[in-house]
Structure formats: structure tokens, C-alpha cells
Amino acid sequence: MRVSPCVVSIDPDAGEELQTLGPSTGFERLEQSIVQCEPGARLVASCGPVETVMFVLRGDGVLRVGGSAHELEPESGVCLAPGEEYELESRGEQPLRLVRVRIPDPEPAAHNGARERQVVRRLSEQEAQDATTDREFRVVADPHTGLHSATHFVGYIPTTRAPEHFHTYDEVIYVLDGEGLFHAGELHEPLRPGSCIQLPARTVHCLENTGSETMRVVGVFRPAGSPASAYYPDGTPAHTP
């Protein structure tokens, strides 16, 4: 059965923890949720049989995993392996809020040329790379940094509208900043901070920035690859490196 694209918009300031995309929206390949720790609180969890990535939306804290402690700040990315237990502790005056994506049925760990996993990476330290129509992206985690099944990235969408295109991967997206519209066939949904997008592979679509400033989104897609890998509806590449 073909999975349809959809947009779920939540209050970016809401305090509750909730699942936004996944089995409840008919998407088995990726599961997106919002996790929040109130100031001074701790959250203990287990990855179970899946790979897990997180992106800090706001707040400061500490991640404890595998006997090590890692400082967290806004726009930090987290990469966790199947079977790991972890603890999040919120420090500071505001809650520690993250968008979490679980990746079921993960790819096995590579043995040849595998690199040591980087548990925490800060967005500001990653190199900006080009994509279609003046778009840019920064990779938070991928197989080169120890995430075997997916690519975790932040995309920068200018006010120039990109042509309709598709990707060959399944993706979930969370809107960080800006306003716009998500177009896919007859679907034209408004986007704002807190909007969550479910994008099955080969869905012809466009994320249009209707504001005056750059829109930013954080996304996870599988199988892993480059966020710049896009194709026009006739199958020709939309971006040439």
C-alpha cells in the first residue's frame, strides 16, 4: 500500500512529549517525535532495536550514554546505536526540547572502513554544501560519522522557489524557522515552525518559502545519501555537484 505525504503542525512551545509521524500516520520507515525535559529533570530511555538521532531545539543539558557524558546545547545533533540506554538531563532555566527520529530495521554496522561514531555533533561546526536552486544543507550525521541507516541534516531554503522534484529516499522533516507551503500533487499545506512533514520516496513535491527570510528544516532520510540528490518529474537530475 502506498504511503501518502502529510503535514502535521504542532505548537513549537507545547510542553508535552508526543509522536508526530510514524506508524500512527502510516509511515513505518521512520518515527518522529518531540521529547522534552523540564528544568532539572532527567529522562532515562533505551534505543531498543533501532538507531536513534536527536536534534536539540532549545535548552541546555547533558546526554549520558555508554559511561560518557556529552554537553548539549541548541542545534546539537545526537546519534545513538541500537541497544544503547541513555539519559537526558535538562540544565538551565528553560526545558531541554529535542526532535527525535527512530530508524527501525537499521542497517548492520559496517566493518570495512567503518569510522568511530560521533555521538554529538554541533551544527555550527559542519560545512555548508550546495543543493538545488540556491539551497544549502549541513550534514549532522551519516555513515561517515557512524549513523549507518540514514542521513541527518539541516536544510536552508531561500525565498527562490525550487521546481517540482522528487527524492529516492523516505524522509521526515521538522520546520525550525520560517513560513511556507508544502506542495505535493493536490496537497498544498501551510508550514511554520513546528510543522512536521512525512515524505515517502519518489513523491513529487516542493517546499516553498513564502517568507522574507531563509527557512530552515531539520530532516532525516533513509537510505543514507546526499540531501542534494533530487530529480525532476521526468527523472533527470535536479542538481549537478
Backbone as CSV, one residue per row, in Angstrom:
resi,resn,N_x,N_y,N_z,CA_x,CA_y,CA_z,C_x,C_y,C_z
1,MET,0.843,-1.189,0.000,0.000,0.000,0.000,0.883,1.246,0.000
2,ARG,0.595,2.179,-0.892,1.405,3.384,-0.998,1.104,4.326,0.158
3,VAL,2.158,4.871,0.771,2.018,5.829,1.859,1.912,7.235,1.275
4,SER,1.008,8.031,1.801,0.800,9.380,1.302,1.636,10.385,2.077
5,PRO,2.063,11.462,1.415,2.725,12.537,2.162,1.719,13.231,3.059
6,CYS,2.180,13.819,4.139,1.276,14.572,5.002,2.066,15.593,5.797
7,VAL,1.343,16.577,6.343,1.924,17.611,7.192,1.153,17.626,8.504
8,VAL,1.875,17.554,9.613,1.299,17.668,10.950,1.941,18.873,11.610
9,SER,1.146,19.852,12.010,1.688,21.053,12.650,1.385,21.029,14.139
10,ILE,2.425,21.280,14.952,2.278,21.304,16.400,2.727,22.653,16.922
11,ASP,2.355,22.946,18.146,2.797,24.171,18.798,4.256,23.995,19.204
12,PRO,5.183,24.782,18.636,6.606,24.607,18.976,6.910,24.900,20.434
13,ASP,5.958,25.506,21.164,6.158,25.811,22.582,5.414,24.845,23.492
14,ALA,4.707,23.867,22.907,3.940,22.931,23.732,4.878,22.125,24.616
15,GLY,4.438,21.843,25.836,5.295,21.159,26.783,5.247,19.647,26.707
16,GLU,4.159,19.097,26.188,4.019,17.657,26.241,4.932,16.959,25.237
17,GLU,5.262,15.693,25.549,6.009,14.854,24.624,5.002,14.138,23.731
18,LEU,5.294,14.032,22.465,4.340,13.396,21.579,5.014,12.861,20.329
19,GLN,4.406,11.806,19.756,4.846,11.314,18.462,4.129,12.112,17.386
20,THR,4.883,12.544,16.389,4.319,13.367,15.325,4.106,12.585,14.038
21,LEU,5.064,11.746,13.658,4.996,10.973,12.424,5.500,9.564,12.693
22,GLY,4.950,8.601,11.966,5.375,7.208,12.154,4.215,6.259,11.899
23,PRO,4.140,5.178,12.652,3.053,4.209,12.442,1.666,4.844,12.534
24,SER,1.506,5.855,13.393,0.191,6.486,13.532,-0.234,7.232,12.275
25,THR,0.728,7.600,11.430,0.415,8.269,10.160,0.707,7.358,8.962
26,GLY,0.848,6.058,9.252,1.052,5.086,8.179,2.463,5.010,7.658
27,PHE,3.423,5.558,8.405,4.817,5.609,7.957,5.641,4.680,8.830
28,GLU,6.047,3.544,8.305,6.785,2.556,9.083,8.295,2.741,9.003
29,ARG,8.772,3.474,8.015,10.213,3.566,7.770,10.935,4.465,8.767
30,LEU,10.248,5.489,9.278,10.847,6.441,10.208,9.793,6.865,11.220
31,GLU,10.232,7.125,12.458,9.320,7.535,13.516,9.848,8.828,14.146
32,GLN,9.080,9.901,14.000,9.496,11.201,14.532,8.663,11.553,15.764
33,SER,9.303,12.125,16.772,8.591,12.563,17.964,9.313,13.750,18.581
34,ILE,8.645,14.420,19.502,9.212,15.520,20.267,9.421,15.033,21.693
35,VAL,10.599,15.307,22.238,10.955,14.905,23.601,11.307,16.162,24.380
36,GLN,10.811,16.261,25.612,11.101,17.439,26.414,11.394,17.047,27.856
37,CYS,12.438,17.654,28.428,12.785,17.523,29.847,12.642,18.901,30.493
38,GLU,11.857,18.973,31.549,11.710,20.230,32.266,13.002,20.561,33.010
39,PRO,13.225,21.825,33.355,14.455,22.204,34.050,14.713,21.348,35.282
40,GLY,15.909,20.785,35.347,16.293,19.943,36.470,15.849,18.501,36.370
41,ALA,15.056,18.166,35.359,14.529,16.805,35.230,15.465,15.928,34.420
42,ARG,15.271,14.621,34.563,16.046,13.644,33.806,15.090,12.682,33.102
43,LEU,15.484,12.255,31.925,14.723,11.265,31.163,15.646,10.102,30.854
44,VAL,15.268,8.898,31.290,16.035,7.688,31.018,15.276,6.871,29.988
45,ALA,15.959,6.442,28.924,15.299,5.716,27.845,16.266,4.719,27.227
46,SER,15.717,3.856,26.395,16.515,2.872,25.666,16.199,2.976,24.185
47,CYS,17.224,2.808,23.359,17.013,2.826,21.909,16.259,1.591,21.436
48,GLY,16.383,0.487,22.198,15.798,-0.753,21.706,16.522,-1.214,20.454
49,PRO,15.816,-1.835,19.516,16.492,-2.392,18.338,16.714,-1.403,17.197
50,VAL,16.536,-0.107,17.435,16.595,0.882,16.353,17.769,1.835,16.533
51,GLU,18.201,2.454,15.430,19.097,3.601,15.514,18.255,4.832,15.858
52,THR,18.854,5.763,16.577,18.122,6.949,17.033,18.970,8.192,16.825
53,VAL,18.361,9.236,16.279,19.020,10.543,16.201,18.125,11.572,16.857
54,MET,18.760,12.620,17.414,18.021,13.719,18.028,18.675,15.039,17.642
55,PHE,17.876,16.099,17.693,18.367,17.445,17.394,17.798,18.372,18.445
56,VAL,18.670,19.120,19.125,18.235,19.991,20.218,17.586,21.249,19.642
57,LEU,16.331,21.457,19.977,15.608,22.635,19.528,15.844,23.823,20.447
58,ARG,15.906,23.553,21.753,16.147,24.620,22.724,16.612,24.015,24.040
59,GLY,17.212,24.859,24.872,17.655,24.417,26.183,19.058,23.841,26.178
60,ASP,19.588,23.660,27.374,20.906,23.081,27.575,20.773,21.854,28.462
61,GLY,21.715,20.931,28.316,21.644,19.739,29.130,22.839,18.840,28.939
62,VAL,22.674,17.613,29.406,23.722,16.614,29.336,23.112,15.308,28.843
63,LEU,23.825,14.643,27.942,23.485,13.294,27.499,24.493,12.333,28.113
64,ARG,24.004,11.312,28.791,24.874,10.273,29.341,24.574,8.961,28.627
65,VAL,25.610,8.380,28.050,25.463,7.123,27.328,26.806,6.409,27.325
66,GLY,26.775,5.101,27.550,28.000,4.306,27.491,29.070,4.739,28.449
67,GLY,28.682,5.277,29.612,29.664,5.698,30.594,30.273,7.058,30.349
68,SER,29.829,7.770,29.307,30.360,9.097,28.989,29.258,10.147,29.072
69,ALA,29.656,11.373,29.349,28.724,12.494,29.415,29.044,13.474,28.288
70,HIS,28.006,13.960,27.614,28.164,14.879,26.481,27.301,16.111,26.725
71,GLU,27.902,17.286,26.624,27.164,18.530,26.784,26.247,18.752,25.581
72,LEU,25.031,19.222,25.852,24.065,19.532,24.809,23.707,21.005,24.865
73,GLU,23.564,21.590,23.693,23.142,22.979,23.552,22.251,23.064,22.322
74,PRO,21.545,24.169,22.110,20.701,24.270,20.922,21.481,23.998,19.643
75,GLU,20.847,23.240,18.741,21.391,22.857,17.445,22.548,21.871,17.568
76,SER,22.513,21.059,18.621,23.388,19.894,18.723,22.640,18.683,18.188
77,GLY,23.356,17.825,17.467,22.785,16.576,16.975,23.318,15.405,17.781
78,VAL,22.475,14.398,17.990,22.826,13.205,18.765,22.624,11.980,17.897
79,CYS,23.558,11.034,17.976,23.476,9.781,17.219,23.665,8.617,18.188
80,LEU,22.670,7.737,18.289,22.697,6.617,19.219,22.518,5.304,18.469
81,ALA,23.201,4.269,18.949,23.191,2.963,18.298,22.104,2.062,18.893
82,PRO,21.676,1.035,18.144,20.702,0.084,18.682,21.196,-0.525,19.991
83,GLY,20.267,-0.687,20.927,20.584,-1.323,22.192,21.121,-0.404,23.261
84,GLU,21.437,0.841,22.921,22.005,1.741,23.917,20.923,2.300,24.846
85,GLU,21.266,2.393,26.117,20.445,3.105,27.085,21.071,4.481,27.299
86,TYR,20.231,5.484,27.463,20.756,6.839,27.595,19.929,7.640,28.584
87,GLU,20.530,8.718,29.060,19.859,9.621,29.993,20.025,11.047,29.505
88,LEU,18.932,11.787,29.477,18.945,13.209,29.171,18.670,13.978,30.447
89,GLU,19.494,14.974,30.734,19.283,15.835,31.904,19.205,17.277,31.431
90,SER,18.158,17.962,31.847,17.981,19.364,31.488,18.681,20.249,32.506
91,ARG,19.486,21.176,32.000,20.168,22.141,32.853,19.861,23.542,32.339
92,GLY,19.638,24.452,33.226,19.302,25.801,32.805,17.892,26.155,33.223
93,GLU,17.438,27.313,32.743,16.155,27.842,33.178,14.998,27.445,32.275
94,GLN,15.273,26.912,31.101,14.187,26.505,30.215,14.289,25.019,29.904
95,PRO,13.199,24.408,29.460,13.221,22.971,29.184,14.218,22.615,28.086
96,LEU,14.699,21.394,28.162,15.508,20.811,27.086,14.538,20.137,26.134
97,ARG,14.467,20.637,24.905,13.473,20.152,23.934,14.197,19.659,22.686
98,LEU,13.861,18.450,22.244,14.531,17.827,21.106,13.501,17.216,20.161
99,VAL,13.866,17.145,18.884,13.111,16.339,17.936,13.896,15.046,17.752
100,ARG,13.215,13.916,17.958,13.860,12.605,17.923,13.298,11.789,16.762
101,VAL,14.191,11.098,16.066,13.772,10.208,14.975,14.361,8.826,15.228
102,ARG,13.494,7.836,15.286,13.902,6.440,15.433,13.881,5.783,14.053
103,ILE,14.888,4.951,13.794,15.067,4.332,12.474,14.947,2.823,12.631
104,PRO,13.755,2.273,12.406,13.560,0.823,12.582,14.341,0.020,11.541
105,ASP,14.542,-1.273,11.867,15.246,-2.190,10.958,16.528,-1.565,10.432
106,PRO,17.434,-1.167,11.326,18.647,-0.457,10.884,19.580,-1.347,10.086
107,GLU,20.393,-0.695,9.267,21.422,-1.405,8.525,22.482,-1.922,9.503
108,PRO,23.089,-3.067,9.215,24.150,-3.559,10.105,25.344,-2.632,10.080
109,ALA,26.064,-2.604,11.186,27.260,-1.765,11.271,28.279,-2.215,10.245
110,ALA,28.853,-1.254,9.537,29.870,-1.578,8.535,31.164,-1.982,9.234
111,HIS,31.851,-2.966,8.679,33.093,-3.436,9.268,34.322,-2.931,8.505
112,ASN,34.205,-2.777,7.207,35.345,-2.347,6.405,35.351,-0.821,6.289
113,GLY,36.386,-0.211,6.826,36.495,1.241,6.742,35.526,1.988,7.635
114,ALA,34.920,1.291,8.614,33.969,1.951,9.495,34.681,2.994,10.350
115,ARG,34.032,4.119,10.560,34.602,5.182,11.364,33.955,5.185,12.744
116,GLU,34.702,5.675,13.721,34.175,5.735,15.075,32.971,6.675,15.116
117,ARG,31.927,6.239,15.790,30.695,7.034,15.842,30.911,8.310,16.649
118,GLN,30.419,9.409,16.100,30.426,10.686,16.801,29.061,10.863,17.443
119,VAL,29.011,10.762,18.759,27.739,10.766,19.473,27.055,12.122,19.388
120,VAL,27.812,13.202,19.538,27.247,14.554,19.481,28.042,15.388,18.483
121,ARG,27.332,16.059,17.584,27.953,16.979,16.625,27.155,18.280,16.614
122,ARG,27.862,19.395,16.585,27.216,20.697,16.601,27.068,21.231,15.180
123,LEU,25.882,21.722,14.888,25.576,22.174,13.536,26.537,23.253,13.071
124,SER,26.877,24.179,13.939,27.723,25.313,13.548,29.112,24.890,13.096
125,GLU,29.524,23.678,13.453,30.861,23.204,13.098,30.877,22.412,11.787
126,GLN,29.714,22.249,11.142,29.643,21.454,9.916,29.675,22.354,8.687
127,GLU,30.240,21.840,7.627,30.415,22.598,6.388,29.107,22.707,5.616
128,ALA,28.825,23.893,5.098,27.659,24.100,4.244,27.946,23.559,2.849
129,GLN,26.968,22.866,2.267,27.103,22.286,0.932,25.921,22.721,0.076
130,ASP,26.117,22.735,-1.242,25.105,23.223,-2.167,24.101,22.143,-2.540
131,ALA,22.851,22.584,-2.757,21.794,21.724,-3.289,21.096,22.497,-4.408
132,THR,19.868,22.103,-4.759,19.172,22.709,-5.883,18.731,24.141,-5.585
133,THR,18.693,24.970,-6.635,18.117,26.316,-6.605,18.581,27.129,-5.400
134,ASP,19.879,27.294,-5.270,20.474,28.116,-4.220,20.244,27.580,-2.809
135,ARG,19.777,26.345,-2.699,19.610,25.752,-1.384,20.952,25.249,-0.861
136,GLU,21.041,25.171,0.476,22.227,24.640,1.134,21.809,23.654,2.211
137,PHE,22.763,22.848,2.644,22.491,21.931,3.741,23.776,21.693,4.519
138,ARG,23.626,21.264,5.742,24.740,20.833,6.591,24.392,19.460,7.145
139,VAL,25.288,18.515,7.012,25.054,17.158,7.497,25.352,17.096,8.992
140,VAL,24.393,16.608,9.750,24.574,16.415,11.189,25.166,15.032,11.458
141,ALA,24.644,14.001,10.783,25.166,12.638,10.939,24.831,11.830,9.701
142,ASP,25.725,10.909,9.337,25.521,9.997,8.219,26.490,8.837,8.400
143,PRO,26.604,7.904,7.441,27.523,6.775,7.637,28.969,7.176,7.891
144,HIS,29.393,8.340,7.419,30.765,8.782,7.665,31.002,9.147,9.126
145,THR,29.921,9.411,9.869,30.064,9.776,11.282,29.492,8.707,12.204
146,GLY,29.122,7.539,11.644,28.680,6.428,12.474,27.195,6.147,12.480
147,LEU,26.395,6.919,11.730,24.971,6.628,11.566,24.824,5.762,10.326
148,HIS,24.479,4.500,10.482,24.577,3.552,9.373,23.377,3.561,8.429
149,SER,22.188,3.914,8.921,20.970,3.678,8.146,20.385,4.914,7.493
150,ALA,20.874,6.100,7.824,20.186,7.317,7.386,21.159,8.484,7.317
151,THR,20.639,9.615,6.824,21.348,10.897,6.854,20.505,11.884,7.646
152,HIS,21.150,12.589,8.567,20.520,13.580,9.431,21.110,14.932,9.035
153,PHE,20.288,15.894,8.661,20.808,17.144,8.111,19.902,18.312,8.449
154,VAL,20.428,19.514,8.261,19.635,20.743,8.320,19.700,21.389,6.953
155,GLY,18.527,21.738,6.400,18.440,22.361,5.093,18.058,23.824,5.193
156,TYR,18.621,24.626,4.289,18.382,26.067,4.251,17.652,26.374,2.934
157,ILE,16.432,26.883,3.035,15.573,27.081,1.866,15.384,28.577,1.642
158,PRO,15.920,29.116,0.547,15.794,30.557,0.287,14.400,30.889,-0.238
159,THR,14.181,32.165,-0.514,12.868,32.595,-0.993,12.652,32.246,-2.460
160,THR,13.693,31.815,-3.164,13.544,31.359,-4.544,12.905,29.983,-4.555
161,ARG,11.773,29.840,-5.216,11.065,28.559,-5.223,11.777,27.558,-6.136
162,ALA,11.966,26.354,-5.635,12.569,25.283,-6.436,11.503,24.634,-7.317
163,PRO,11.881,24.105,-8.477,10.920,23.371,-9.309,10.448,22.100,-8.602
164,GLU,9.331,21.570,-9.045,8.842,20.294,-8.510,9.908,19.229,-8.744
165,HIS,10.123,18.359,-7.753,11.164,17.330,-7.859,10.820,16.168,-6.928
166,PHE,11.644,15.122,-6.961,11.448,14.007,-6.030,12.802,13.467,-5.588
167,HIS,12.785,12.692,-4.499,13.965,12.004,-3.992,13.699,10.501,-4.008
168,THR,14.756,9.732,-3.954,14.603,8.273,-3.957,14.678,7.706,-2.540
169,TYR,14.560,8.567,-1.544,14.607,8.123,-0.157,13.323,8.542,0.576
170,ASP,13.039,7.854,1.693,11.943,8.209,2.595,12.462,9.219,3.605
171,GLU,11.630,10.206,3.957,12.126,11.326,4.752,11.067,11.839,5.720
172,VAL,11.537,12.308,6.880,10.704,13.086,7.791,11.408,14.411,8.056
173,ILE,10.625,15.480,8.178,11.156,16.833,8.250,10.461,17.578,9.385
174,TYR,11.221,18.432,10.063,10.673,19.330,11.088,11.094,20.751,10.719
175,VAL,10.145,21.684,10.664,10.448,23.071,10.302,10.968,23.815,11.529
176,LEU,12.187,24.322,11.433,12.810,25.070,12.518,12.431,26.544,12.487
177,ASP,12.571,27.178,11.318,12.334,28.611,11.180,11.639,28.877,9.849
178,GLY,10.868,29.949,9.815,10.294,30.409,8.555,8.878,29.929,8.325
179,GLU,8.304,30.443,7.246,6.944,30.094,6.849,6.925,29.746,5.376
180,GLY,5.991,28.877,4.996,5.935,28.485,3.598,4.768,27.584,3.306
181,LEU,4.894,26.864,2.192,3.864,25.924,1.745,4.536,24.638,1.298
182,PHE,3.886,23.523,1.583,4.326,22.226,1.101,3.378,21.806,-0.021
183,HIS,3.926,21.604,-1.222,3.133,21.218,-2.388,3.458,19.771,-2.758
184,ALA,2.442,18.953,-2.932,2.604,17.583,-3.423,1.298,17.165,-4.074
185,GLY,1.258,17.226,-5.416,0.018,16.915,-6.121,-1.070,17.909,-5.756
186,GLU,-2.198,17.392,-5.222,-3.309,18.252,-4.830,-3.152,18.786,-3.411
187,LEU,-2.080,18.393,-2.733,-1.847,18.814,-1.352,-1.048,20.115,-1.321
188,HIS,-1.594,21.121,-0.668,-0.919,22.411,-0.511,-1.121,22.833,0.948
189,GLU,-0.144,22.517,1.799,-0.287,22.719,3.234,0.622,23.845,3.728
190,PRO,0.104,24.725,4.604,0.953,25.790,5.162,1.996,25.211,6.106
191,LEU,3.160,25.859,6.144,4.262,25.448,7.003,4.654,26.603,7.909
192,ARG,5.029,26.256,9.133,5.508,27.223,10.116,6.409,26.475,11.083
193,PRO,7.111,27.158,11.981,7.909,26.435,12.969,7.045,25.426,13.736
194,GLY,7.515,24.187,13.792,6.746,23.122,14.421,6.014,22.240,13.438
195,SER,5.987,22.597,12.152,5.355,21.734,11.154,6.241,20.513,10.894
196,CYS,5.604,19.352,10.794,6.299,18.085,10.564,5.799,17.484,9.259
197,ILE,6.713,17.067,8.398,6.366,16.594,7.059,6.802,15.147,6.894
198,GLN,5.895,14.348,6.387,6.143,12.943,6.042,6.249,12.856,4.524
199,LEU,7.424,12.409,4.040,7.684,12.464,2.602,8.155,11.103,2.100
200,PRO,7.238,10.278,1.602,7.648,8.979,1.059,8.519,9.143,-0.184
201,ALA,9.360,8.154,-0.446,10.247,8.176,-1.606,9.457,8.365,-2.896
202,ARG,10.050,9.111,-3.817,9.530,9.362,-5.172,8.254,10.207,-5.188
203,THR,7.968,10.897,-4.100,6.855,11.842,-4.091,7.293,13.145,-4.753
204,VAL,6.648,13.532,-5.829,6.955,14.806,-6.481,6.401,15.923,-5.596
205,HIS,7.268,16.873,-5.232,6.879,17.861,-4.231,7.711,19.128,-4.371
206,CYS,7.399,20.115,-3.532,8.193,21.333,-3.406,7.914,21.947,-2.046
207,LEU,8.962,22.330,-1.322,8.833,23.138,-0.115,9.080,24.581,-0.524
208,GLU,8.041,25.386,-0.489,8.136,26.789,-0.919,8.241,27.707,0.289
209,ASN,9.253,28.546,0.295,9.428,29.545,1.336,8.653,30.798,0.927
210,THR,7.596,31.126,1.676,6.787,32.299,1.344,7.125,33.502,2.213
211,GLY,8.121,33.363,3.086,8.522,34.468,3.939,9.615,35.304,3.307
212,SER,10.168,36.213,4.088,11.217,37.105,3.588,12.611,36.667,4.015
213,GLU,12.694,35.677,4.910,13.966,35.177,5.403,14.124,33.706,5.037
214,THR,15.339,33.198,5.160,15.612,31.789,4.860,14.831,30.875,5.796
215,MET,14.201,29.859,5.226,13.542,28.830,6.015,14.564,27.750,6.341
216,ARG,14.496,27.204,7.560,15.385,26.103,7.935,14.566,24.903,8.378
217,VAL,15.005,23.736,7.960,14.345,22.492,8.349,15.409,21.499,8.799
218,VAL,15.040,20.611,9.722,15.915,19.503,10.078,15.222,18.229,9.615
219,GLY,15.967,17.399,8.880,15.380,16.211,8.285,16.228,14.972,8.502
220,VAL,15.576,13.833,8.385,16.239,12.533,8.422,15.682,11.711,7.269
221,PHE,16.575,11.107,6.482,16.086,10.261,5.392,16.894,8.972,5.293
222,ARG,16.225,7.955,4.740,16.855,6.659,4.515,16.416,6.109,3.177
223,PRO,17.296,5.367,2.465,18.678,5.080,2.824,19.535,6.338,2.792
224,ALA,20.702,6.247,3.443,21.600,7.394,3.550,22.092,7.831,2.179
225,GLY,22.419,9.100,2.068,22.931,9.664,0.818,23.124,11.151,0.973
226,SER,23.026,11.867,-0.136,23.183,13.317,-0.111,21.822,14.002,-0.183
227,PRO,21.566,15.014,0.652,20.326,15.785,0.529,20.182,16.471,-0.825
228,ALA,21.282,16.615,-1.554,21.238,17.260,-2.866,20.776,16.319,-3.972
229,SER,20.621,15.041,-3.679,20.197,14.072,-4.699,18.699,14.221,-4.951
230,ALA,18.366,14.933,-6.002,16.969,15.202,-6.356,16.794,15.048,-7.856
231,TYR,15.548,14.780,-8.265,15.255,14.515,-9.681,13.969,15.228,-10.077
232,TYR,13.976,15.757,-11.301,12.760,16.344,-11.834,11.761,15.226,-12.160
233,PRO,10.481,15.561,-12.335,9.476,14.518,-12.588,9.806,13.607,-13.759
234,ASP,10.593,14.075,-14.760,10.949,13.212,-15.899,12.154,12.327,-15.592
235,GLY,12.725,12.434,-14.349,13.816,11.567,-13.956,15.205,12.154,-14.145
236,THR,15.320,13.342,-14.737,16.638,13.948,-14.919,17.108,14.573,-13.606
237,PRO,18.409,14.551,-13.328,18.920,15.098,-12.069,18.602,16.593,-11.941
238,ALA,18.190,16.990,-10.752,17.885,18.399,-10.483,19.089,19.177,-10.000
239,HIS,20.149,18.462,-9.641,21.344,19.138,-9.133,22.575,18.389,-9.603
240,THR,23.526,19.143,-10.150,24.792,18.576,-10.559,25.894,19.146,-9.666
241,PRO,26.567,18.301,-8.872,27.594,18.815,-7.970,28.663,19.583,-8.754
